[in-house]
Amino acid sequence: MAESIHGQVTSHDGWSDQTYRYDAIGRLTTVEDTADTVCTRRGYTFDARTNRKSLTTSTAAPGLDCTTTGATTTTHTYDSGDRIVDTGYAYDAFGRTTAAPGNGTIGYYANDLAHQQTVGGKRQTWQLDAGLRFRSWKVETGSGTTWAQEQSKLNHYDSDGDNPSWIVEDTATGALTRNVNSASGDLAATTSKAGDTVLHLTSIHGDVALQLPLTAGQAPVALDSDEYGNPRAGQAATRYNWLGAKQRSTETLTGLTLMGVRLYNPTPAASSPWTRFTEATPTPTSTARPTPSTATTLTGDSAGRSGWGERVRGWPSQACSSAPSARRPRPSSASASPPTTGDRASAVRRSSAASQHSPGALAGWPRSGTPAR
């Protein structure tokens, strides 16, 4: 990994290789992404309010240099609140995304935490514990008022953080997975009741790059993603992948990431500009101005609270935070719900485009952005 004098990541080598370029104010404008000898070039443009206007994609033949030949461009439009208004998107009165292409519909608790996702004849429902963490969830199939349960899982915590210590994978059988942390506090391995252990080898960015079973005969699983967390085509679905060291789970119906207090959708990062949270980014002033932040994608806001708290290099008028147990008052426009406190308490009302920018435009890849504990 290489950084510029501004702390921006300019290149990264791993299972795949990336080169990044930025504009004068630190927004990611070009990515040259080489995976399996094929280079895909992605170019981004922005409007005056830093909404991503377009994505131009071109792919070179295997083994050849990146090219702009044969490029295709997708454009997008926004409303006065900086919300993408392409076909398929819908919002509620609080600016929360209630529908998005490929992700069905999403419902929320009064405190803005995700309650239920429904898509393609399936629905996933989360229940909260007293600390406002995801205590359990179930997956059902059906429609209307008729639903049959397929999965039922239960999180157990050993501290006031939002990372489960162990997860009951089936509440009927009691099968479980225990998460084992390293000395740094990041995920290092998982084990089951039977004692089989899988090492989770992570990158500097905090992504799980390799799952290495210690049981004889079990094959390792290589994991990789692009600059916004999209897994490679054909890659096995896993609970922890991008930002997996911080136990940011993608165990949702469509691969949305449980990013602390919010849901994060990476998919349109490669096909549209909706690299934002489904809940709006909290801002102390309650303005609709987008937060100029890669805090979630490739810096340090793995708690999903970009918009509050600490100043971040490169954007002195904006902020992001993953501070522990921070008490966050709600904006005055959010009187419909009472204030909450703790690791998962965050006001998420106004719309803004979190994660619109570079893999390092703020403070480089996450060196200090562990989830709040």
KOLLOLO-971515 format. One record per atom (N, C-alpha, C): residue in one letter; x, y, z. Coordinates in pm, whole numbers, padded with zeros to 5 digits, always signed. Example, Ala and Ser with C-alpha at 12.3 -4.5 7.8 and 13.67 -1.06 7.14 Angstrom:
BEGIN
A+01319-00569+00780
A+01230-00450+00780
A+01320-00330+00780
S+01285-00225+00708
S+01367-00106+00714
S+01290+00003+00787
This chain:
BEGIN
M+00084-00119+00000
M+00000+00000+00000
M+00087+00124+00000
A+00053+00222-00081
A+00127+00348-00087
A+00031+00463-00063
E+00081+00569+00002
E+00000+00687+00030
E+00067+00811-00026
S-00014+00911-00056
S+00037+01041-00098
S+00074+01123+00025
I+00128+01242+00003
I+00163+01329+00116
I+00039+01379+00187
H-00077+01362+00125
H-00203+01404+00187
H-00270+01290+00263
G-00203+01177+00271
G-00261+01063+00341
G-00360+00984+00257
Q-00364+01010+00126
Q-00453+00938+00037
Q-00384+00811-00011
V-00458+00701-00009
V-00404+00577-00062
V-00397+00588-00213
T-00280+00571-00270
T-00262+00583-00415
T-00251+00448-00484
S-00215+00343-00411
S-00210+00210-00471
S-00220+00105-00362
H-00264-00013-00403
H-00278-00123-00310
H-00258-00253-00387
D-00179-00344-00328
D-00154-00475-00389
D-00200-00584-00294
G-00270-00682-00348
G-00316-00796-00271
G-00354-00906-00367
W-00470-00971-00345
W-00521-01065-00444
W-00544-00993-00576
S-00575-00864-00569
S-00590-00777-00685
S-00507-00652-00661
D-00488-00574-00767
D-00407-00452-00758
D-00491-00332-00798
Q-00480-00223-00722
Q-00554-00102-00752
Q-00463+00020-00753
T-00492+00111-00845
T-00430+00243-00848
T-00540+00346-00839
Y-00523+00447-00751
Y-00626+00547-00726
Y-00577+00686-00763
R-00666+00766-00820
R-00637+00907-00850
R-00749+00993-00796
Y-00712+01119-00760
Y-00805+01209-00692
Y-00807+01345-00760
D-00915+01420-00734
D-00918+01557-00783
D-00856+01649-00679
A-00863+01781-00706
A-00793+01878-00621
A-00847+01885-00480
I-00970+01840-00457
I-01025+01844-00322
I-01039+01705-00262
G-00964+01609-00317
G-00952+01480-00254
G-01057+01377-00286
R-01140+01400-00389
R-01242+01303-00425
R-01185+01199-00521
L-01222+01078-00502
L-01174+00970-00587
L-01234+00984-00726
T-01150+01001-00827
T-01198+01021-00963
T-01168+00904-01055
T-01062+00828-01025
T-01025+00718-01114
T-00971+00601-01034
V-01016+00482-01070
V-00964+00358-01013
V-00924+00266-01128
E-00804+00215-01125
E-00761+00111-01218
E-00743-00016-01137
D-00833-00107-01158
D-00848-00225-01072
D-00818-00350-01153
T-00708-00417-01120
T-00666-00536-01194
T-00687-00659-01108
A-00775-00748-01156
A-00804-00874-01088
A-00803-00985-01191
D-00732-01093-01162
D-00720-01206-01255
D-00672-01160-01392
T-00573-01072-01393
T-00505-01017-01512
T-00594-00925-01595
V-00716-00896-01551
V-00806-00808-01625
V-00816-00674-01554
C-00785-00567-01628
C-00793-00433-01569
C-00927-00368-01601
T-00997-00325-01496
T-01120-00249-01511
T-01095-00107-01462
R-01123-00012-01548
R-01103+00129-01514
R-01238+00193-01483
R-01249+00257-01367
R-01371+00324-01327
R-01342+00472-01303
G-01417+00558-01371
G-01400+00701-01355
G-01526+00763-01298
Y-01511+00851-01197
Y-01624+00914-01129
Y-01622+01064-01152
T-01739+01123-01172
T-01752+01269-01174
T-01854+01311-01070
F-01846+01438-01027
F-01929+01487-00918
F-01992+01619-00954
D-02105+01650-00889
D-02165+01782-00906
D-02108+01877-00802
A-02161+01999-00799
A-02107+02101-00709
A-02128+02067-00563
R-02222+01976-00534
R-02249+01938-00396
R-02189+01801-00363
T-02097+01756-00449
T-02022+01634-00426
T-02106+01508-00437
N-02221+01516-00502
N-02294+01396-00538
N-02229+01336-00662
R-02220+01207-00667
R-02156+01143-00781
R-02250+01145-00901
K-02214+01219-01004
K-02299+01235-01121
K-02290+01117-01217
S-02172+01061-01232
S-02157+00957-01333
S-02047+00859-01297
L-02060+00741-01356
L-01959+00637-01348
L-01930+00590-01490
T-01803+00597-01530
T-01761+00550-01661
T-01671+00430-01643
T-01708+00319-01704
T-01637+00192-01684
T-01585+00139-01817
S-01459+00095-01817
S-01401+00029-01934
S-01317-00088-01888
T-01315-00194-01967
T-01244-00316-01931
T-01149-00356-02043
A-01025-00382-02007
A-00924-00422-02104
A-00925-00574-02123
A-00864-00619-02230
A-00850-00762-02253
A-00752-00819-02151
P-00764-00947-02115
P-00674-01007-02016
P-00527-00987-02052
G-00452-00942-01953
G-00309-00924-01971
G-00267-00791-02029
L-00361-00710-02077
L-00328-00581-02136
L-00344-00469-02035
D-00283-00353-02067
D-00292-00237-01981
D-00436-00185-01976
C-00465-00106-01875
C-00597-00044-01862
C-00624+00044-01983
T-00750+00055-02019
T-00789+00130-02138
T-00916+00210-02113
T-00936+00311-02197
T-01062+00385-02196
T-01148+00349-02316
T-01098+00261-02400
T-01171+00220-02519
T-01294+00137-02482
G-01404+00165-02548
G-01526+00089-02523
G-01593+00120-02390
A-01565+00237-02336
A-01620+00271-02204
A-01771+00295-02211
T-01837+00261-02104
T-01981+00288-02089
T-02001+00381-01970
T-02099+00470-01981
T-02123+00569-01876
T-02265+00560-01824
T-02278+00563-01692
T-02408+00567-01625
T-02418+00698-01548
T-02528+00770-01566
T-02546+00898-01498
T-02660+00888-01397
H-02662+00982-01303
H-02759+00979-01194
H-02805+01119-01160
T-02923+01128-01101
T-02980+01257-01063
T-03016+01256-00915
Y-03023+01377-00857
Y-03048+01394-00714
Y-03152+01501-00693
D-03220+01495-00579
D-03314+01601-00544
D-03243+01708-00464
S-03319+01807-00417
S-03258+01918-00344
S-03201+01877-00210
G-03237+01758-00163
G-03182+01706-00038
G-03064+01615-00060
D-03008+01615-00183
D-02892+01533-00218
D-02921+01384-00214
R-03047+01347-00238
R-03084+01207-00241
R-03094+01161-00386
I-03038+01046-00415
I-03048+00994-00550
I-03194+00961-00579
V-03241+01001-00696
V-03382+00982-00731
V-03397+00899-00858
D-03300+00814-00886
D-03314+00720-00997
D-03429+00625-00970
T-03477+00560-01073
T-03587+00466-01060
T-03556+00358-00957
G-03651+00334-00867
G-03637+00227-00770
G-03605+00273-00630
Y-03567+00400-00614
Y-03535+00452-00481
Y-03657+00519-00418
A-03673+00498-00289
A-03782+00562-00215
A-03733+00596-00075
Y-03791+00701-00016
Y-03749+00750+00116
Y-03871+00779+00201
D-03852+00772+00331
D-03961+00811+00421
D-03944+00956+00461
A-04029+01003+00551
A-04027+01143+00589
A-03900+01184+00663
F-03826+01088+00714
F-03703+01117+00787
F-03579+01103+00700
G-03597+01081+00569
G-03483+01069+00479
G-03421+00932+00475
R-03482+00834+00539
R-03429+00697+00540
R-03471+00626+00413
T-03379+00549+00356
T-03408+00476+00234
T-03500+00359+00266
T-03616+00357+00205
T-03712+00250+00228
T-03718+00151+00113
A-03660+00187-00001
A-03652+00096-00116
A-03533+00135-00200
A-03465+00035-00257
A-03350+00059-00343
A-03339-00056-00441
P-03297-00030-00563
P-03287-00135-00664
P-03201-00252-00616
G-03257-00372-00628
G-03184-00492-00589
G-03183-00522-00442
N-03241-00434-00361
N-03239-00452-00216
N-03378-00453-00153
G-03482-00455-00235
G-03617-00465-00181
G-03655-00345-00097
T-03727-00371+00011
T-03772-00266+00101
T-03710-00285+00239
I-03695-00175+00311
I-03631-00177+00442
I-03717-00097+00539
G-03743-00154+00655
G-03814-00085+00762
G-03723-00059+00879
Y-03758+00038+00964
Y-03670+00082+01071
Y-03743+00088+01205
Y-03664+00078+01312
Y-03714+00109+01445
Y-03726+00261+01460
A-03793+00305+01567
A-03809+00449+01590
A-03674+00518+01610
N-03572+00442+01655
N-03439+00501+01674
N-03352+00487+01550
D-03411+00448+01436
D-03347+00443+01305
D-03264+00318+01279
L-03252+00228+01373
L-03183+00102+01346
L-03269+00014+01258
A-03205-00065+01174
A-03278-00150+01080
A-03365-00251+01155
H-03486-00268+01108
H-03576-00364+01168
H-03604-00481+01076
Q-03628-00454+00946
Q-03666-00562+00856
Q-03632-00528+00712
Q-03581-00628+00642
Q-03558-00617+00499
Q-03641-00723+00429
T-03709-00685+00322
T-03792-00778+00247
T-03756-00770+00100
V-03726-00884+00038
V-03690-00887-00103
V-03707-01028-00157
G-03764-01041-00276
G-03771-01168-00346
G-03838-01280-00270
G-03947-01252-00200
G-04017-01356-00126
G-03950-01397+00003
K-03853-01319+00050
K-03787-01345+00178
K-03789-01218+00261
R-03784-01234+00391
R-03767-01119+00478
R-03679-01156+00595
Q-03598-01060+00637
Q-03508-01077+00751
Q-03545-00973+00855
T-03566-01018+00978
T-03611-00930+01085
T-03512-00933+01200
W-03469-00815+01244
W-03375-00804+01354
W-03447-00759+01482
Q-03405-00814+01594
Q-03451-00771+01726
Q-03333-00710+01802
L-03360-00609+01884
L-03256-00539+01957
L-03254-00582+02103
D-03135-00569+02165
D-03127-00591+02309
D-03136-00456+02380
A-03121-00457+02513
A-03135-00334+02590
A-03028-00232+02556
G-02915-00278+02501
G-02808-00187+02461
G-02822-00140+02319
L-02936-00166+02255
L-02964-00127+02118
L-02869-00191+02019
R-02829-00315+02048
R-02750-00395+01956
R-02838-00503+01896
F-02797-00555+01780
F-02874-00663+01720
F-02860-00788+01807
R-02969-00824+01872
R-02969-00940+01961
R-02996-01069+01884
S-03091-01064+01792
S-03127-01184+01718
S-03183-01145+01583
W-03190-01241+01493
W-03256-01219+01366
W-03307-01351+01310
K-03408-01337+01227
K-03465-01455+01164
K-03490-01425+01017
V-03487-01531+00936
V-03516-01521+00793
V-03637-01607+00765
E-03733-01549+00693
E-03857-01619+00661
E-03883-01612+00511
T-03958-01708+00459
T-04002-01706+00320
T-04155-01700+00318
G-04209-01638+00215
G-04354-01628+00203
G-04395-01497+00141
S-04516-01453+00173
S-04568-01327+00124
S-04691-01290+00204
G-04728-01163+00194
G-04849-01117+00264
G-04842-01144+00413
T-04940-01221+00463
T-04944-01254+00605
T-04896-01397+00632
T-04849-01466+00529
T-04805-01605+00545
T-04654-01614+00528
W-04585-01645+00637
W-04440-01654+00634
W-04397-01777+00713
A-04295-01849+00659
A-04241-01967+00725
A-04094-01941+00759
Q-04058-01969+00882
Q-03921-01941+00928
Q-03822-02039+00869
E-03709-01985+00818
E-03600-02066+00763
E-03479-02066+00853
Q-03449-01952+00912
Q-03331-01937+00996
Q-03367-01858+01121
S-03298-01887+01229
S-03314-01810+01352
S-03180-01810+01425
K-03121-01693+01443
K-02988-01683+01502
K-02989-01585+01618
L-02889-01598+01705
L-02886-01522+01830
L-02744-01478+01861
N-02726-01348+01881
N-02595-01293+01917
N-02577-01290+02068
H-02454-01319+02113
H-02417-01306+02254
H-02296-01212+02262
Y-02301-01119+02358
Y-02195-01019+02373
Y-02128-01038+02510
D-01997-01009+02514
D-01925-01019+02641
D-01877-00883+02690
S-01924-00775+02626
S-01889-00640+02667
S-02000-00547+02618
D-01976-00415+02629
D-02078-00322+02584
D-02060-00283+02438
G-01967-00347+02366
G-01948-00322+02224
G-02053-00392+02139
D-02045-00369+02008
D-02146-00428+01920
D-02094-00548+01842
N-01977-00601+01881
N-01925-00722+01818
N-01963-00844+01900
P-02039-00938+01843
P-02078-01056+01920
P-01958-01143+01954
S-01958-01197+02074
S-01853-01289+02116
S-01879-01428+02060
W-02006-01468+02060
W-02043-01591+01990
W-02184-01578+01936
I-02213-01659+01835
I-02341-01651+01765
I-02402-01790+01760
V-02524-01802+01809
V-02599-01927+01795
V-02651-01931+01652
E-02601-02024+01573
E-02633-02030+01431
E-02771-02088+01406
D-02821-02167+01499
D-02953-02228+01486
D-03011-02240+01625
T-03113-02161+01655
T-03169-02161+01790
T-03239-02293+01823
A-03266-02374+01721
A-03330-02504+01746
A-03229-02609+01787
T-03112-02609+01723
T-03011-02712+01751
T-02903-02665+01847
G-02887-02533+01862
G-02783-02480+01950
G-02647-02471+01886
A-02636-02501+01758
A-02507-02488+01689
A-02458-02344+01701
L-02329-02327+01724
L-02279-02192+01746
L-02144-02170+01682
T-02111-02045+01665
T-01978-02001+01620
T-01924-01901+01720
R-01800-01925+01765
R-01736-01833+01859
R-01632-01750+01784
N-01638-01619+01804
N-01541-01527+01743
N-01423-01508+01837
V-01303-01531+01786
V-01180-01519+01865
V-01103-01398+01815
N-01075-01305+01905
N-01004-01184+01868
N-00854-01197+01889
S-00779-01119+01813
S-00635-01112+01830
S-00601-01016+01944
A-00471-00998+01971
A-00429-00906+02075
A-00468-00762+02043
S-00484-00732+01915
S-00522-00596+01874
S-00671-00572+01885
G-00749-00677+01911
G-00893-00665+01921
G-00968-00697+01794
D-00895-00724+01685
D-00958-00759+01559
D-00990-00908+01554
L-01083-00944+01466
L-01118-01085+01449
L-00997-01162+01397
A-00967-01274+01463
A-00852-01356+01422
A-00894-01495+01380
A-01001-01549+01439
A-01043-01686+01408
A-01186-01708+01454
T-01245-01814+01404
T-01376-01860+01452
T-01365-02008+01486
T-01443-02050+01586
T-01447-02191+01624
T-01594-02230+01645
S-01617-02360+01650
S-01753-02411+01675
S-01750-02500+01798
K-01865-02560+01832
K-01871-02652+01945
K-01777-02770+01926
A-01761-02811+01802
A-01677-02927+01773
A-01529-02894+01783
G-01497-02766+01794
G-01358-02727+01810
G-01284-02695+01683
D-01349-02715+01567
D-01281-02683+01442
D-01257-02532+01436
T-01139-02496+01391
T-01095-02356+01391
T-01067-02309+01250
V-01111-02188+01219
V-01083-02123+01091
V-01013-01991+01120
L-00889-01978+01073
L-00818-01852+01089
L-00872-01751+00989
H-00885-01625+01032
H-00928-01516+00945
H-00809-01421+00930
L-00740-01432+00818
L-00622-01350+00793
L-00667-01222+00724
T-00629-01108+00781
T-00683-00980+00736
T-00576-00891+00675
S-00622-00794+00595
S-00534-00697+00531
S-00513-00576+00620
I-00427-00484+00574
I-00404-00360+00648
I-00533-00281+00661
H-00617-00290+00560
H-00743-00218+00561
H-00844-00276+00658
G-00820-00398+00704
G-00913-00462+00795
G-01010-00557+00727
D-00980-00595+00603
D-01064-00690+00531
D-01014-00832+00556
V-01106-00928+00565
V-01066-01068+00572
V-01025-01110+00432
A-00896-01140+00414
A-00844-01176+00282
A-00839-01327+00263
L-00831-01402+00372
L-00820-01548+00361
L-00881-01614+00483
Q-00971-01708+00459
Q-01021-01795+00564
Q-00946-01928+00553
L-00871-01960+00657
L-00782-02076+00653
L-00825-02179+00757
P-00898-02283+00717
P-00939-02387+00813
P-00817-02467+00861
L-00816-02499+00989
L-00709-02581+01044
L-00745-02729+01043
T-00867-02759+01001
T-00912-02898+00990
T-00861-02958+00860
A-00797-03072+00867
A-00740-03137+00749
A-00849-03163+00645
G-00815-03135+00520
G-00908-03163+00411
G-00999-03049+00374
Q-01005-02944+00456
Q-01090-02829+00423
Q-01009-02724+00348
A-01063-02676+00238
A-00992-02582+00151
A-01000-02440+00205
P-00895-02362+00189
P-00900-02220+00228
P-00990-02143+00131
V-01037-02027+00176
V-01124-01942+00095
V-01058-01804+00082
A-01025-01766-00041
A-00968-01634-00067
A-01081-01534-00089
L-01069-01415-00027
L-01172-01312-00034
L-01110-01182-00082
D-01185-01110-00163
D-01136-00984-00217
D-01255-00896-00251
S-01231-00766-00259
S-01338-00671-00292
S-01278-00549-00360
D-01364-00466-00418
D-01317-00346-00484
D-01309-00231-00384
E-01293-00110-00436
E-01268+00005-00349
E-01384+00040-00258
Y-01506-00007-00291
Y-01621+00024-00209
Y-01680-00098-00138
G-01608-00208-00142
G-01653-00324-00066
G-01735-00424-00144
N-01745-00411-00276
N-01816-00509-00356
N-01731-00635-00370
P-01783-00751-00333
P-01706-00875-00348
P-01686-00909-00494
R-01579-00982-00524
R-01551-01023-00661
R-01659-01119-00711
A-01683-01115-00840
A-01783-01202-00902
A-01748-01349-00876
G-01848-01427-00836
G-01828-01569-00813
G-01769-01604-00678
Q-01743-01503-00597
Q-01683-01527-00467
Q-01786-01580-00368
A-01744-01672-00283
A-01834-01732-00185
A-01885-01625-00088
A-02014-01632-00056
A-02072-01540+00042
A-02026-01580+00181
T-01976-01483+00257
T-01929-01508+00392
T-01983-01401+00485
R-01987-01431+00613
R-02034-01333+00712
R-01939-01215+00719
Y-01811-01243+00726
Y-01711-01138+00739
Y-01618-01141+00619
N-01611-01027+00550
N-01525-01013+00434
N-01463-00874+00439
W-01523-00780+00367
W-01478-00641+00370
W-01500-00584+00509
L-01397-00525+00569
L-01399-00477+00706
L-01434-00589+00805
G-01403-00711+00767
G-01435-00825+00853
G-01355-00830+00981
A-01237-00768+00981
A-01159-00764+01105
A-01235-00690+01214
K-01321-00597+01176
K-01403-00522+01270
K-01540-00587+01290
Q-01556-00708+01237
Q-01681-00784+01247
Q-01799-00706+01191
R-01777-00644+01075
R-01886-00581+01003
R-01950-00688+00916
S-02065-00735+00954
S-02129-00852+00893
S-02207-00815+00767
T-02197-00903+00665
T-02278-00888+00544
T-02386-00995+00539
E-02421-01049+00654
E-02521-01156+00660
E-02662-01097+00654
T-02693-01042+00537
T-02824-00987+00508
T-02874-01050+00379
L-02998-01023+00342
L-03056-01090+00226
L-02986-01054+00095
T-02933-00933+00086
T-02873-00888-00040
T-02729-00844-00026
G-02666-00873+00086
G-02527-00835+00105
G-02506-00697+00161
L-02611-00628+00204
L-02592-00503+00276
L-02506-00529+00399
T-02419-00435+00432
T-02329-00452+00545
T-02389-00389+00670
L-02389-00464+00780
L-02433-00411+00909
L-02319-00327+00964
M-02322-00198+00933
M-02213-00106+00964
M-02243-00031+01093
G-02234-00102+01204
G-02261-00038+01331
G-02407+00003+01341
V-02432+00133+01346
V-02569+00182+01365
V-02647+00194+01234
R-02586+00158+01122
R-02655+00174+00996
R-02629+00055+00903
L-02705+00051+00794
L-02683-00044+00687
L-02608+00027+00575
Y-02511-00041+00518
Y-02432+00017+00410
Y-02446-00069+00285
N-02474-00004+00172
N-02491-00076+00047
N-02374-00047-00045
P-02286-00145-00070
P-02169-00120-00155
P-02196-00136-00302
T-02298-00210-00340
T-02314-00251-00479
T-02316-00136-00577
P-02396-00030-00555
P-02399+00077-00653
P-02270+00156-00663
A-02172+00130-00575
A-02044+00197-00590
A-01984+00165-00725
A-02017+00047-00779
A-01963+00008-00909
A-02063+00031-01021
S-02189+00061-00989
S-02289+00076-01094
S-02374+00201-01080
S-02372+00263-00963
S-02443+00389-00941
S-02383+00456-00818
P-02421+00579-00787
P-02354+00650-00680
P-02404+00620-00540
W-02493+00523-00523
W-02552+00505-00391
W-02460+00426-00299
T-02339+00479-00278
T-02251+00421-00178
T-02279+00491-00047
R-02401+00484-00007
R-02443+00555+00112
R-02511+00459+00207
F-02536+00508+00325
F-02611+00431+00421
F-02759+00439+00388
T-02835+00339+00430
T-02979+00343+00408
T-03045+00444+00500
E-02981+00473+00615
E-03027+00581+00701
E-02942+00702+00672
A-02995+00820+00689
A-02922+00941+00655
A-02810+00966+00753
T-02705+01033+00704
T-02589+01062+00787
T-02621+01169+00889
P-02588+01147+01017
P-02614+01249+01118
P-02520+01367+01102
T-02572+01487+01106
T-02490+01607+01103
T-02534+01701+01214
P-02442+01762+01288
P-02479+01846+01402
P-02569+01962+01363
T-02559+02010+01238
T-02637+02126+01197
T-02767+02089+01130
S-02791+01960+01111
S-02913+01912+01045
S-02927+01964+00903
T-02815+01995+00836
T-02822+02038+00698
T-02822+01917+00608
A-02855+01939+00482
A-02860+01829+00387
A-02729+01815+00311
R-02627+01891+00351
R-02499+01886+00281
R-02437+01748+00297
P-02391+01685+00188
P-02329+01554+00201
P-02203+01560+00285
T-02179+01458+00362
T-02056+01449+00438
T-01944+01402+00346
P-01840+01482+00322
P-01732+01440+00233
P-01645+01338+00302
S-01677+01215+00284
S-01617+01114+00370
S-01598+00981+00303
T-01481+00922+00327
T-01465+00781+00299
T-01456+00708+00430
A-01505+00771+00533
A-01488+00716+00667
A-01537+00574+00675
T-01639+00543+00601
T-01691+00408+00607
T-01620+00317+00511
T-01601+00360+00388
T-01548+00269+00289
T-01407+00225+00321
L-01317+00322+00341
L-01178+00282+00353
L-01101+00362+00455
T-01170+00423+00549
T-01096+00487+00657
T-01140+00429+00789
G-01208+00509+00874
G-01223+00459+01008
G-01359+00456+01070
D-01466+00477+00996
D-01597+00484+01060
D-01671+00352+01051
S-01611+00247+01101
S-01677+00117+01093
S-01795+00106+01188
A-01813+00206+01276
A-01932+00209+01361
A-02051+00272+01289
G-02027+00332+01169
G-02136+00388+01091
G-02189+00518+01142
R-02101+00601+01203
R-02149+00725+01261
R-02081+00846+01199
S-02041+00835+01071
S-01979+00948+01004
S-02071+01069+01010
G-02013+01182+01048
G-02094+01303+01056
G-02091+01368+01192
W-02043+01294+01295
W-02038+01347+01431
W-01894+01344+01481
G-01861+01435+01570
G-01746+01416+01656
G-01615+01467+01603
E-01519+01377+01586
E-01381+01415+01564
E-01361+01480+01428
R-01273+01578+01423
R-01232+01637+01297
R-01147+01536+01222
V-01159+01540+01090
V-01085+01445+01008
V-01001+01521+00908
R-00877+01478+00892
R-00785+01549+00806
R-00841+01563+00664
G-00832+01683+00609
G-00874+01706+00473
G-01011+01769+00461
W-01094+01759+00566
W-01228+01815+00561
W-01257+01885+00694
P-01195+02002+00718
P-01207+02064+00851
P-01346+02105+00890
S-01438+02121+00793
S-01573+02163+00830
S-01667+02047+00853
Q-01618+01923+00835
Q-01701+01806+00853
Q-01634+01714+00953
A-01702+01607+00989
A-01647+01521+01093
A-01696+01380+01077
C-01622+01288+01137
C-01670+01152+01151
C-01620+01100+01283
S-01684+01000+01337
S-01650+00953+01469
S-01683+00808+01487
S-01594+00738+01557
S-01628+00606+01607
S-01592+00601+01755
A-01610+00714+01820
A-01574+00727+01961
A-01661+00638+02047
P-01604+00580+02153
P-01681+00489+02237
P-01786+00561+02320
S-01902+00499+02325
S-02011+00543+02414
S-02039+00692+02406
A-02031+00747+02284
A-02056+00890+02269
A-02204+00918+02278
R-02238+01022+02350
R-02379+01060+02362
R-02411+01160+02252
R-02509+01123+02168
R-02539+01205+02052
R-02680+01260+02058
P-02697+01390+02076
P-02832+01446+02070
P-02885+01438+01928
R-03015+01420+01915
R-03075+01417+01783
R-03090+01560+01731
P-03086+01576+01598
P-03118+01707+01543
P-03258+01749+01584
S-03282+01880+01588
S-03410+01929+01636
S-03526+01882+01549
S-03498+01847+01423
S-03605+01804+01333
S-03648+01661+01359
A-03584+01594+01452
A-03610+01452+01473
A-03689+01427+01600
S-03784+01510+01628
S-03856+01500+01754
S-03950+01381+01761
A-03966+01310+01649
A-04058+01196+01650
A-04005+01080+01732
S-03876+01079+01760
S-03816+00968+01835
S-03736+01022+01951
P-03732+00952+02064
P-03656+01000+02180
P-03508+00981+02158
P-03423+01059+02225
P-03280+01040+02214
P-03239+00907+02274
T-03129+00853+02224
T-03072+00731+02278
T-02925+00752+02302
T-02862+00661+02379
T-02721+00674+02410
T-02653+00542+02388
G-02518+00544+02393
G-02444+00420+02385
G-02379+00399+02251
D-02316+00283+02237
D-02237+00252+02118
D-02319+00258+01991
R-02446+00216+01995
R-02526+00208+01874
R-02622+00326+01862
A-02609+00426+01951
A-02703+00538+01950
A-02653+00644+01854
S-02729+00674+01752
S-02687+00774+01656
S-02809+00836+01589
A-02810+00967+01576
A-02919+01032+01503
A-02893+01016+01355
V-02989+00964+01284
V-02971+00942+01140
V-03095+00989+01067
R-03101+01119+01044
R-03220+01176+00986
R-03197+01233+00847
R-03104+01326+00835
R-03093+01400+00712
R-03015+01320+00609
S-03045+01340+00482
S-02982+01263+00377
S-02849+01322+00339
S-02747+01235+00323
S-02618+01275+00270
S-02548+01155+00215
A-02450+01179+00132
A-02388+01068+00061
A-02259+01029+00129
A-02266+00953+00236
A-02146+00902+00301
A-02075+00809+00205
S-01944+00805+00216
S-01862+00714+00137
S-01864+00746-00011
Q-01873+00874-00047
Q-01874+00910-00188
Q-01733+00919-00243
H-01633+00903-00160
H-01503+00949-00203
H-01396+00842-00207
S-01278+00881-00164
S-01161+00801-00196
S-01130+00698-00091
P-01048+00597-00127
P-00998+00504-00028
P-00882+00566+00047
G-00905+00678+00114
G-00799+00742+00189
G-00802+00892+00181
A-00911+00951+00133
A-00916+01096+00119
A-00916+01166+00253
L-00952+01095+00359
L-00959+01160+00489
L-00835+01133+00571
A-00813+01009+00605
A-00700+00981+00694
A-00636+00848+00660
G-00639+00807+00538
G-00580+00680+00501
G-00669+00565+00541
W-00621+00444+00527
W-00700+00327+00564
W-00703+00313+00715
P-00797+00235+00768
P-00826+00247+00912
P-00710+00208+01001
R-00651+00311+01060
R-00545+00286+01157
R-00598+00302+01298
S-00710+00374+01309
S-00763+00399+01443
S-00913+00390+01446
G-00972+00323+01347
G-01116+00325+01335
G-01184+00200+01380
T-01144+00144+01493
T-01210+00024+01543
T-01349+00059+01589
P-01442-00037+01582
P-01578-00010+01627
P-01580+00035+01773
A-01672+00121+01803
A-01685+00171+01941
A-01710+00058+02035
R-01647+00064+02151
R-01662-00041+02251
R-01713+00019+02381
